[in-house]
Amino acid sequence: MDGQVGTRRIASARAGHVPPGVKRDSGLFEIPGWWARAAGDAPWPTAVFVVVAGLVIAPVAFLVVNSLQTAAPGLVPQWSFANWTRALSDVRLWSAVWNSIRLYLAISVFSWPIAILVAWALGRTDLPARNWLEFMFWLSFFLPSLSVVMGWIVLIDPSFGVLNQLIRQVPFVHATSGPLDIYTFWGLVWVHLGQNAIALKVILLTPAFRNMDATLEEAARVSGQSTLGTLKSITLPLIAPTIAIVFLLSFVRLWQSFEVERVLGVPQRFYVYGTRLYELLNQSVPDYGAATVLSCLILLAIFPLLVVQRRIGFGRSYATVTSKFKPQPVRLGRARWPVFALVLGVALIVSILPMASVTMGTFMKLFGYLFIKDPWTLAHWQQVLAEPVFASSLRNTILLAGGAAFLSAVLLTITAYILVRTRFWLRAALDVITWFPQALPGILLGLGFLWLALTPLLRPLYGTILLLVIVTVIGGMTVGVQILKGNILQLGKELEEAAQVCGATWTATLRGVVLPLLAPTIALVATLSFVAASRDVSNIILLSSVQSRTLALLQLDYMVAPQWESASVVSVIMIALSTGVAVAARAIGLRLGLRSDIH
Amino acid sequence: MSASVFHWIALLFSLALTACSASPAAAPPTVVVAVSGAENSPTQTQWDQTLAAAKQEGAVIVSGPPGADQRQVIADGFHAAYPDIKIEYTAGRGTEVVSKVVQERQAGQYLWDVIIASTDPTIFSLKPINALAPLREALVLPDLSQDSTWLSGFESGFTDEDKKYLYAPFASTTTVGYANWDCLSNVQFTSAQDLTSPSLSDRFAWFDPTQPGTSSRTAWALSKEYGEPWLQGLLTRQKIIYSTDHRQITDWLIACRVALALGIVNDFILQAQSAGIGQNIKPIPMSLVFKSYAPGGAGGNTQIAWYNNAPHPNAAKVFINWYLSKDAQQALATRTRTNSRRLDTQPGDPTTALDPNASYLNTNTEVATREIQALEQKLSAWMGK
């Protein structure tokens, strides 16, 4: 009888139901009776779906409807497909699409093998100082893209790049410019690799590697497989869902990338999808209709990939963290120090070098000019710290980013859990909905939320930091949900089933079993949300007010002034803030999560 | 948690606390405007009543151009002059601010009093929805609407066709571009026709003229001088390097990677020259390029307008009168290196000051702006974008 009860409890838990006879909730909240009746036996998943779908679909629907509206803003609406036909019949668009595909393929050819090897080394092996090396890749993610691009220009501009100048000093090199040229297709590829293309993959793949069960790899090696062979035939297939998610994320992100292309692509007349979007939004009257059409194309393009990703994720079990989980890292033996040198080299290129460049720029009279008279100065730091709005901007940034980190950790974890662990009937729709924000440029999402925030329901939040928190969480939800999904797929179900058989409620199981195992990943998601929110401009610029001004908006002020060096000071302060949070979050996450000690 | 991590966090926290509690080392210059009229005159009475009502309202909501200098002069300067009227100053690109305003007004929310922006967003987005109120209704102090106060008279400051809504208190010539004369030794450049010369192939940069701003206005002025076919020939046959970054083009000029640059601002050039480099980078003389009318006139992103249904109409009037006053205009001109049209101010950038005896082709009027917007579409095609 007890076994039957336990089986029923397990079956009910998987269906997302709270069956009769089991305490409905002994956790945080009582569920109101009216909601329980309306939502049936899945009150929590239904509540999450309503909230998430409402906050995503409402602004997206507004944008899509608005794309069919061709009258000038504020005038009597006129409905037609003119924006769609105009956007889709533009030959420059398809040329930009092809350039984006070429760029994506070139970046992927280099970034994937490097990222997988680095993530494997960091997450699965006895590499020395691997926690610090991993953190260096996180630092890369904190760096603002424009500053990094300018840093690389200082190094490899064909005329005045420092590296080129040094190379031209070599006796047998006879060149008046170059030989390295950042204003080429491969220059673009290099900057992307040095920016986020490798670092983001490493950040997202390393936790998945860390959650690998060593017994599976040991079985392969006992059977005669080499270390790399085991990686290829055992480890990589087991983290296929995470790889599929990272592939999709990097694919979508590249379509929106425009900062690097704006600076390096325009001079060589290399236009990509992102620069086309940027132009539409920066005209005398921003063409939101056409920009929405282009964003819808991204959604349509990723839809088949989403289907494939779901099939990979849910086609079989990828559980590696089970009751028999053994976190033993792989010993590298003689390869230990060469691999360390390789990973360190990659980490230096993607994080320390650009970080040093950005920081150095804040102390330079003129960014990039080392050979002028008295090149160093503290004036930019003095200007920024003496700025009357600096303190309030810093406070708002901490509130916004801290709020976004907390809300992301809670909402996205619950959402990912519903997607993976329950049979909630709308979970496929919820999965698709979580991708919408990633497909939209921030300014469009901000416009959609502006409309939503002006409705009577959300009007009290207009101009407040809470609204900005909500927008930044929704804007970044794709990455967070997908990371958490990948990790939950690795957790064996028997761990939760064991708790429920012993009588634990759903919330108690979540608190006592699932959350501790997910702690490092939740810390990662919270940190990414903190960083994204602290740097966000495009999502919030239409929604912020004087009272909610953040450091990112202050930085924009300086960039437009143009006071590049002062803008870099604000960047460095934001990086320092993010670094502090990341250090704390990692420490907490690693302490609570799985340990991989060497025996 | 290891001790080293704690130390690092403590260091960061200390930095944050220090930053929060840092007292201003040097406050920006404040502008205390003494607006006066004769005691007990009707004007003084009206001003006093307006000021009293403004203090009752307690606040004024203003949007203005991004930039630390503008923000400090406008927001801090007004606060110093009228501490009883709280100014909520939002800096942002005109297109973004206007997008927000249009949405708000469609939802029946009237949240703004005054806008300071360029012609494009105001004319294209606010005027069609009748969001603006006639500026003359805001002018209380008599000297502000007198011809003797302003270069070319009061009326010439309006840039909208109706001459009612959008007022430009600043005016300057439009610098076509800059040349590094150190890099032109083996290049002939004595007129605009030389822009098509093969010797300038790949040595000539242009800030993307399809982006609204100085660059597109320069392109329009060139098309007025030489005709669109000439401009089309220049863009399709000459090898021009485009960029959307002023700093990037300035670096190229300094390094002699390009010898000429059209459509760029001079801020980075001035910074470089104060650091001792790029000394021979100078504006391209107008006379080399324009034989008929040089581009210039009232305009810029410091034009002012106010909204109808403003939530604080009296405070808005006080702000507008302050903004157009001598002291505020001088402070802005000096700090942002622009030139006020007020005849009792000194130019912030004498090299771009208008000659009162010359005629200019104003690129900032509503008519010109519409033509420029149409030209931007053609430029995009000619550039092969």
HADDOCK unambig.tbl for C-alpha pairs under 7 A between the chains (distance, minus, plus):
assign (segid A and resid 73 and name CA) (segid B and resid 102 and name CA) 6.91 0.50 0.50
assign (segid A and resid 73 and name CA) (segid B and resid 125 and name CA) 6.68 0.50 0.50
assign (segid A and resid 74 and name CA) (segid B and resid 102 and name CA) 6.15 0.50 0.50
assign (segid A and resid 74 and name CA) (segid B and resid 106 and name CA) 6.40 0.50 0.50
assign (segid A and resid 74 and name CA) (segid B and resid 129 and name CA) 5.77 0.50 0.50
assign (segid A and resid 75 and name CA) (segid B and resid 129 and name CA) 6.39 0.50 0.50
assign (segid A and resid 92 and name CA) (segid B and resid 385 and name CA) 6.62 0.50 0.50
assign (segid A and resid 159 and name CA) (segid B and resid 255 and name CA) 6.86 0.50 0.50
assign (segid A and resid 159 and name CA) (segid B and resid 257 and name CA) 6.63 0.50 0.50
assign (segid A and resid 160 and name CA) (segid B and resid 255 and name CA) 6.54 0.50 0.50
assign (segid A and resid 262 and name CA) (segid B and resid 244 and name CA) 6.74 0.50 0.50
assign (segid A and resid 263 and name CA) (segid B and resid 243 and name CA) 6.83 0.50 0.50
assign (segid A and resid 263 and name CA) (segid B and resid 244 and name CA) 6.82 0.50 0.50
assign (segid A and resid 263 and name CA) (segid B and resid 245 and name CA) 6.77 0.50 0.50
assign (segid A and resid 266 and name CA) (segid B and resid 242 and name CA) 6.19 0.50 0.50
assign (segid A and resid 266 and name CA) (segid B and resid 243 and name CA) 5.71 0.50 0.50
assign (segid A and resid 267 and name CA) (segid B and resid 241 and name CA) 5.27 0.50 0.50
assign (segid A and resid 267 and name CA) (segid B and resid 242 and name CA) 4.84 0.50 0.50
assign (segid A and resid 267 and name CA) (segid B and resid 243 and name CA) 5.36 0.50 0.50
assign (segid A and resid 283 and name CA) (segid B and resid 211 and name CA) 6.49 0.50 0.50
assign (segid A and resid 283 and name CA) (segid B and resid 212 and name CA) 6.50 0.50 0.50
assign (segid A and resid 284 and name CA) (segid B and resid 95 and name CA) 6.97 0.50 0.50
assign (segid A and resid 284 and name CA) (segid B and resid 120 and name CA) 5.66 0.50 0.50
assign (segid A and resid 284 and name CA) (segid B and resid 121 and name CA) 6.24 0.50 0.50
assign (segid A and resid 284 and name CA) (segid B and resid 212 and name CA) 5.95 0.50 0.50
assign (segid A and resid 285 and name CA) (segid B and resid 95 and name CA) 6.68 0.50 0.50
assign (segid A and resid 285 and name CA) (segid B and resid 121 and name CA) 6.46 0.50 0.50
assign (segid A and resid 285 and name CA) (segid B and resid 124 and name CA) 6.78 0.50 0.50
assign (segid A and resid 366 and name CA) (segid B and resid 272 and name CA) 6.95 0.50 0.50
assign (segid A and resid 372 and name CA) (segid B and resid 275 and name CA) 6.84 0.50 0.50
assign (segid A and resid 372 and name CA) (segid B and resid 276 and name CA) 6.89 0.50 0.50
assign (segid A and resid 385 and name CA) (segid B and resid 19 and name CA) 6.07 0.50 0.50
assign (segid A and resid 385 and name CA) (segid B and resid 22 and name CA) 6.64 0.50 0.50
assign (segid A and resid 386 and name CA) (segid B and resid 22 and name CA) 6.74 0.50 0.50
assign (segid A and resid 386 and name CA) (segid B and resid 23 and name CA) 6.44 0.50 0.50
assign (segid A and resid 386 and name CA) (segid B and resid 24 and name CA) 4.24 0.50 0.50
assign (segid A and resid 386 and name CA) (segid B and resid 25 and name CA) 5.61 0.50 0.50
assign (segid A and resid 387 and name CA) (segid B and resid 24 and name CA) 6.72 0.50 0.50
assign (segid A and resid 388 and name CA) (segid B and resid 24 and name CA) 6.84 0.50 0.50
assign (segid A and resid 391 and name CA) (segid B and resid 19 and name CA) 6.81 0.50 0.50
assign (segid A and resid 391 and name CA) (segid B and resid 20 and name CA) 4.72 0.50 0.50
assign (segid A and resid 451 and name CA) (segid B and resid 103 and name CA) 6.73 0.50 0.50
assign (segid A and resid 454 and name CA) (segid B and resid 104 and name CA) 6.85 0.50 0.50
assign (segid A and resid 454 and name CA) (segid B and resid 107 and name CA) 6.46 0.50 0.50
assign (segid A and resid 542 and name CA) (segid B and resid 96 and name CA) 6.51 0.50 0.50
assign (segid A and resid 542 and name CA) (segid B and resid 100 and name CA) 5.96 0.50 0.50
assign (segid A and resid 545 and name CA) (segid B and resid 90 and name CA) 6.83 0.50 0.50
assign (segid A and resid 546 and name CA) (segid B and resid 88 and name CA) 6.14 0.50 0.50
assign (segid A and resid 546 and name CA) (segid B and resid 89 and name CA) 6.50 0.50 0.50
assign (segid A and resid 546 and name CA) (segid B and resid 90 and name CA) 5.75 0.50 0.50
assign (segid A and resid 557 and name CA) (segid B and resid 66 and name CA) 5.19 0.50 0.50
assign (segid A and resid 557 and name CA) (segid B and resid 67 and name CA) 4.59 0.50 0.50
assign (segid A and resid 557 and name CA) (segid B and resid 68 and name CA) 5.74 0.50 0.50
assign (segid A and resid 558 and name CA) (segid B and resid 67 and name CA) 5.92 0.50 0.50
assign (segid A and resid 558 and name CA) (segid B and resid 68 and name CA) 5.98 0.50 0.50
assign (segid A and resid 560 and name CA) (segid B and resid 66 and name CA) 6.32 0.50 0.50
assign (segid A and resid 560 and name CA) (segid B and resid 67 and name CA) 5.69 0.50 0.50
assign (segid A and resid 561 and name CA) (segid B and resid 67 and name CA) 4.35 0.50 0.50
assign (segid A and resid 561 and name CA) (segid B and resid 68 and name CA) 6.25 0.50 0.50
assign (segid A and resid 562 and name CA) (segid B and resid 267 and name CA) 6.81 0.50 0.50
assign (segid A and resid 576 and name CA) (segid B and resid 12 and name CA) 6.84 0.50 0.50
assign (segid A and resid 580 and name CA) (segid B and resid 9 and name CA) 5.76 0.50 0.50
assign (segid A and resid 580 and name CA) (segid B and resid 12 and name CA) 6.55 0.50 0.50
assign (segid A and resid 587 and name CA) (segid B and resid 1 and name CA) 6.53 0.50 0.50
